[in-house]
Amino acid sequence: MGEFYPSQLAEFAVEGEILPPNVKPDADEPNVARAIGKIMAVAFGGNDSIEVDGFTVTRTKRYSETAEKQVSVYFIADQQKAA
């Protein structure tokens, strides 16, 4: 499926009106991105990869010149298409 930053996942969530739990309906994308980042951190724990509903999600860190820090990047692959 591709590679996604939390900000991109936040954009999808806002546009699709599927916000993370405990996020206000009028939240802006940076707040949604932070909420997604927190949820993903818990979901991954100490692992670099998880499987969810037939998808493999792999987390890596990359330096963002915009943010001027290391940020998480998520690679999502459909296990059935990979087989």
N, C-alpha and C positions, 0 to 999 in steps of 0.2 A: 504494500500500500504506500509506503513511503516513510519519510523522515519529518518529524514535527517538533517544533519548540513549544513550550507551554503557552506562549502567546498565540501561536497558531491554533492550538487546541481550544484556547479561550475564545478565539474568534468564531470557531465552529460552534462552540457551546452557546454563545450569545446569539449568533445568527439563527441557530436551530431552536432557540428558546429551551435549551436543556442545560440548566445551570447546576453546578455542584451543590451538594447539600449545604445548608446554612449560609448560602450566598443570597443577598437581597436581589429581588427582581430588577432593580435599577442599577445594579453594580456595573462599573465600567470594566473594560477588558483587562487592565492591569490587575485589578482586584480579583477577577475571575482566574487569571493566570496564576496568581499567588495561591489561590485556593486549590487549583488543579495541581500545582507543584507540591503542595503539602499532602494531598491525597496520593499522588504518585510516590512520594517519599515513603509513606506508610505502606503502600502496596508492594513496593520493591524491597523494603527493609534493607538488608545487607546484600541483596542479590542484584545482578546486572540484567537479569532476564526473567520474565514471568509469562505464563500462558493464561489467556483469558478467552473463553468462548471460541476456541479454534484459532486464535491469533497469538502469535509470539510478539511480545513487546520487549525490546531491548533498550536499555538506558546507557548512555555514554555522556561524558562531559566534553564540552568544547568551549574555547575562549570566544566570547562575543565582544567584538569591538564596540558595538553600540552600548552594551551594558558595562563594558570594561571589567568583566569578570568571567569566571568559568560558569557555564550554564548547562543544564541538562538538555539533552536531545533524545527524543524517543523514536526508535525505528519500529514500525509495525508491519508484520508479515502475516499473511494468511497461510496457516499451516497446510490447508487442503490444496492450495494452489502450488505450494512448494513440494508437495509429495508426488 
